[in-house]
Amino acid sequence: MKIAVIGTGYVGLVTGTCFAETGNKVICVDIDANKVARLQAGEITIYEPGLEKLFLRNQKEERLFFTTELEAAVAQAQVIFLALPTPPGEDGSADLSYILRVAHDLGKIIQPDDYKVIVDKSTVPVGTAEKVKQAILASSEGTLSHAFDVVSNPEFLREGVAVEDFMKPDRVVIGTRAERAIKIMNELYAPFVRQGNPVIFMDECSAELTKYAANSFLAVKISFMNEIAQLCERMGADVDMVRRGIGSDDRIGKRFLFPGIGYGGSCFPKDVKALSKSSQDYQYDFKILDAVMKVNEIQKLHLMSSILEYFNGDLIGKKIALWGLSFKPNTDDVREAPALTMIHALLEHGAQVCAFDPEGMNNTRALLGDKIGYAENQYQALENADALVIATEWNEFRTPEFEKINTQLKHKVIFDGRNLFDVATMEQLGFDYVSVGRKKII
């Protein structure tokens, strides 16, 4: 099948590459000529484990192409995916200007006798499929009423395992009531669901809401456990034990129950805000989501009170080593990362920060410049530091050389925002150790 993917960001690049991997001819389109030139030259523009191998292979096999020419790409494509940004506005609503601008352009390109399936792959509010349809019709002056269908096909990709999620999805959600589009989308996704995982067809509005509902529910689970962690610290309970106790209930499940210093990234914060705003637009007060957002912002600074208490309220001149900048491991994405919130708070209190992250350094440097120091490895960050703060649970942080940490820190103290280490072990090693929802060793 011939496919066009409009937008080469995280979703677009993964989508295009994975569809090419199953034998389709895919043309990815972007208005950024420099970015397209890099992609054409075989330079992958995002960090995602496993993606580069597929990217290079499908370029070599001439199944994956990149261009700035929208008209040429659309002319030869049967299915056109819109993988464009929908950034939050000041009120939390999703900005649809990029999508609707492309929809307007499509209305001038699509020919009445050349049927296309237009697929909203971006995370978009309820009603977007209809807006895209109307934008195409308006631009074409009504000449394309039977030449296309607009489908909602939300992505459920987890950064860090996006290739696996796309190639072996636990479900595919497709919103359309058009029989012609249903047949094409079924054919397109058949190679990905050979093991029997469902392709779930529904109306467009339900598909659009499904994406927001899924991410918002996961954000609820995370924030709930963070509040349980707060209670554990006050009551003397151990959040790890509580997590295991409730996670064994299959009605609740084990995933997304790990407490920490809040969620971040490009999806959860944006999607929770957007669903809350959409609810207001429909005159419904979604109280749980408002609480989730409030809890998450508070949780990002959860360790600050312990850090201030440890240093008697005075961080001026103190050097803090920070391990982890990306919002989660196995990605270079620092958008809404709790580490950045921690950094701003530490700097406001007069501390100096030296950070290390396996992949997130360049993106952090683009945001913060020289406001902080950047280490070449995790141990270099510790040199002459007064304390270590852990903000991201990268695997290489899980089993460090504790003796090296001990000899390099001025104060033998670790503030662990991801509960990487065993409390009893840290006590035996003689560290002052503060984590989330567990016994403090001070």
Secondary structure, DSSP 4 states (H G I P E B T S, - for coil): -EEEEE--SHHHHHHHHHHHHTT-EEEEE-S-HHHHHHHHTT---S--TTHHHHHHHHHHTT-EEEES-HHHHHHH-SEEEE-----B-TTS-B--HHHHHHHHHHHHH--TTS-EEEEE-S---TTHHHHHHHHHHHHHTTTTTTTEEEEE----PPTTSHHHHHHS-S-EEEE---HHHHHHHHHHHGGG-TT---EEEE-HHHHHHHHHHHHHHHHHHHHHHHHHHHHHHHHT--HHHHHHHHHTSTTT-STT----S---SSSHHHHHHHHHHHHHHTT---HHHHHHHHHHHHHTTTTHHHHHHHTTT--TT-EEEEE--SSSSS----TT-HHHHHHHHHHHTT-EEEEE-SS-HHHHHHHHGGGSEE-SSTTGGGTT-SEEEE-S--GGGTS--HHHHHHH-SS-EEEETT--S-HHHHHHTT-EEE-SSS--B-
